C-alpha cells in the first residue's frame, strides 16, 4: 500500500488524481488525514507525509512521533518526507538565500529587518494561493497590506514578507517551471506562462506547447532540482522555480502536497493541445508510484508465496517417498 497523509483542506489533490488518472492503482492508495485520531499501524508499505507546511505545531509534533514509531517498528516499510527533516516553506527560502541560490529573501512579518529590499509582497506561509498582496513599493504600502490581511481574518504569525525578484523573460512573459520528485524519480511537471509576475495558471498556445514539450523531453535543470530537493530533505513534492534573465534559477517553493494532474475534462475543454502530454505524465507518475509498493505488500505475492511453499513441501515429500521405495 501507499499511505498518504494530508490535511483535510488539502485532500482535493488526491481526489482528482484517484478519480481521473490512477486506474487500478487507486485500490493500492490510502489517504489519511492528520486530523484523524487514529493512523494505520506499521506494515509493509510506503508512508508519504505531505502538506507539512500546513500543519499546526501540535499536528507536526504528532507526525514526527508517528514517523519515529514507524521507523522503530521493524516492518518492511519506507518513509518519504520524514517530518523532522523536511525544510518547510520559510526555512527553505531562508536556506536558499543563505547559500546563494536565491537573490531574494523572505521573513516572518514580525521579523522583517530594516534592510528589507523593496519592492516586495506578502504571502501566507501555510497557503498555496500565491501572493497575498500586490507589489509593495515601500513600508507604508506593506503596513496597509498587512492590516488588510489581518482585517480579513489572516493569522499574523503566518504572514511572510518576501522581496521581489523580477524573472520576466526577454519576450515579456513570466515562466514558472516545475519538477515533481517522487522517491528517486525527478519528473518534469509543466511550465506556466503568464504576463503577470504571479504565475498560477495558463492556457498555452502552440508555440508554448512546443517549448514545454522540449522541457519534458530534455529535462533541463533536473540535476539542479534534485540538489534542491536533497537540500530540503523532501522526497515527495513539486519544486516551482523561475529563471532570471541571465539564466540563474530562483526557488519559489517546494509544495509537499502538489496537484499531480487536473481533471481530464479541464484539459479537454481548456487545453486540448496539452492532453497528450498529460496522459504520458499520468503513466509515468503511475509507474513510479507502483514501484513504491513493496512486493510482499501485494496480496497476489502472498498467495504466490504460499503456493511456492506448498510446492516445496510437496516436492520434499515426493523425494522422500521415492527414496524410501528404492
CORSUL-V781729 format. One record per residue. N is the residue number from 1. RES is the residue in one letter. SS is DSSP state (A for helix, B for strand, O for the rest). PHI is phi as a letter, one per 30 degrees, with the letter a starting at -180 (999 if undefined). Layout:
[[N	RES	SS	PHI] [N	RES	SS	PHI]]
//
This chain:
[[1	X	O	999] [2	X	B	c] [3	X	B	c] [4	X	B	c] [5	X	B	c] [6	X	B	a] [7	X	O	d] [8	X	A	d] [9	X	A	d] [10	X	A	c] [11	X	O	d] [12	X	A	d] [13	X	A	d] [14	X	A	d] [15	X	A	e] [16	X	A	d] [17	X	A	d] [18	X	A	d] [19	X	A	d] [20	X	A	c] [21	X	O	b] [22	X	O	d] [23	X	A	i] [24	X	A	d] [25	X	A	d] [26	X	A	d] [27	X	A	d] [28	X	A	c] [29	X	B	c] [30	X	B	c] [31	X	B	c] [32	X	B	b] [33	X	B	c] [34	X	O	d] [35	X	O	d] [36	X	O	d] [37	X	O	d] [38	X	O	b] [39	X	O	c] [40	X	O	d] [41	X	O	d] [42	X	O	d] [43	X	O	a] [44	X	O	d] [45	X	O	a] [46	X	B	c] [47	X	B	c] [48	X	B	b] [49	X	B	c] [50	X	O	c] [51	X	O	i] [52	X	A	d] [53	X	A	d] [54	X	A	c] [55	X	O	d] [56	X	O	d] [57	X	A	e] [58	X	A	d] [59	X	A	d] [60	X	A	d] [61	X	A	d] [62	X	A	d] [63	X	A	d] [64	X	A	d] [65	X	A	d] [66	X	A	d] [67	X	A	d] [68	X	A	d] [69	X	A	d] [70	X	A	d] [71	X	A	d] [72	X	A	d] [73	X	O	d] [74	X	O	i] [75	X	O	d] [76	X	O	d] [77	X	O	b] [78	X	B	b] [79	X	B	c] [80	X	B	c] [81	X	O	i] [82	X	O	e] [83	X	O	e] [84	X	O	d] [85	X	O	c] [86	X	O	d] [87	X	O	d] [88	X	O	d] [89	X	A	e] [90	X	A	d] [91	X	A	d] [92	X	A	d] [93	X	A	d] [94	X	A	d] [95	X	A	d] [96	X	A	d] [97	X	A	d] [98	X	A	d] [99	X	O	c] [100	X	O	i] [101	X	O	d] [102	X	O	c] [103	X	O	c] [104	X	O	b] [105	X	O	b] [106	X	B	b] [107	X	B	b] [108	X	B	d] [109	X	A	e] [110	X	A	d] [111	X	A	c] [112	X	O	d] [113	X	O	d] [114	X	O	d] [115	X	O	c] [116	X	O	e] [117	X	O	c] [118	X	O	d] [119	X	O	d] [120	X	B	b] [121	X	B	a] [122	X	B	c] [123	X	B	b] [124	X	B	c] [125	X	O	d] [126	X	O	c] [127	X	O	c] [128	X	O	b] [129	X	O	c] [130	X	O	i] [131	X	B	d] [132	X	O	c] [133	X	O	a] [134	X	O	d] [135	X	O	d] [136	X	B	c] [137	X	O	c] [138	X	O	a] [139	X	A	d] [140	X	A	d] [141	X	A	e] [142	X	A	d] [143	X	A	d] [144	X	A	d] [145	X	A	d] [146	X	A	d] [147	X	A	d] [148	X	A	d] [149	X	A	d] [150	X	A	d] [151	X	A	d] [152	X	O	d] [153	X	O	j] [154	X	O	d] [155	X	O	d] [156	X	A	e] [157	X	A	d] [158	X	A	c] [159	X	B	d] [160	X	B	c] [161	X	B	c] [162	X	B	b] [163	X	B	d] [164	X	O	d] [165	X	O	b] [166	X	O	d] [167	X	O	c] [168	X	O	d] [169	X	O	d] [170	X	O	e] [171	X	O	d] [172	X	O	i] [173	X	O	c] [174	X	B	c] [175	X	B	b] [176	X	B	c] [177	X	B	c] [178	X	B	b] [179	X	B	b] [180	X	B	d] [181	X	B	b] [182	X	B	b] [183	X	O	h] [184	X	O	c] [185	X	B	c] [186	X	B	c] [187	X	B	b] [188	X	B	e] [189	X	B	c] [190	X	B	a] [191	X	B	c] [192	X	B	c] [193	X	B	c] [194	X	B	a] [195	X	O	d] [196	X	O	c] [197	X	O	d] [198	X	O	c] [199	X	O	c] [200	X	O	c] [201	X	O	a] [202	X	O	a] [203	X	O	c] [204	X	O	d] [205	X	O	d] [206	X	A	d] [207	X	A	d] [208	X	A	d] [209	X	A	d] [210	X	A	d] [211	X	A	d] [212	X	A	d] [213	X	A	e] [214	X	A	d] [215	X	A	d] [216	X	A	d] [217	X	A	d] [218	X	A	c] [219	X	O	h] [220	X	O	d] [221	X	O	i] [222	X	A	d] [223	X	A	d] [224	X	A	d] [225	X	A	d] [226	X	A	e] [227	X	A	d] [228	X	A	d] [229	X	A	e] [230	X	A	d] [231	X	A	d] [232	X	A	d] [233	X	O	h] [234	X	O	c] [235	X	O	c] [236	X	B	b] [237	X	B	l] [238	X	B	b] [239	X	B	c] [240	X	B	c] [241	X	B	a] [242	X	B	b] [243	X	B	c] [244	X	O	d] [245	X	O	e] [246	X	O	d] [247	X	O	j] [248	X	O	d] [249	X	B	d] [250	X	B	b] [251	X	B	d] [252	X	B	d] [253	X	B	a] [254	X	B	b] [255	X	B	d] [256	X	O	d] [257	X	O	b] [258	X	O	d] [259	X	O	d] [260	X	O	d] [261	X	O	a] [262	X	O	d] [263	X	O	d] [264	X	A	e] [265	X	A	d] [266	X	A	d] [267	X	A	d] [268	X	A	d] [269	X	A	d] [270	X	A	c] [271	X	O	b] [272	X	A	d] [273	X	A	d] [274	X	A	c] [275	X	A	e] [276	X	A	e] [277	X	A	d] [278	X	A	d] [279	X	A	d] [280	X	A	d] [281	X	A	d] [282	X	A	d] [283	X	A	d] [284	X	A	d] [285	X	A	d] [286	X	A	d] [287	X	A	d] [288	X	A	d] [289	X	A	d] [290	X	A	d] [291	X	A	d] [292	X	O	d] [293	X	O	d] [294	X	O	e] [295	X	A	e] [296	X	A	d] [297	X	A	c] [298	X	O	d] [299	X	A	e] [300	X	A	d] [301	X	A	d] [302	X	A	d] [303	X	A	d] [304	X	A	d] [305	X	A	e] [306	X	A	d] [307	X	A	d] [308	X	A	d] [309	X	A	d] [310	X	A	d] [311	X	A	d] [312	X	A	d] [313	X	A	d] [314	X	A	d] [315	X	A	d] [316	X	A	d] [317	X	A	d] [318	X	A	d] [319	X	A	d] [320	X	A	d] [321	X	A	d] [322	X	A	d] [323	X	A	d] [324	X	A	d] [325	X	A	d] [326	X	O	d]]
//
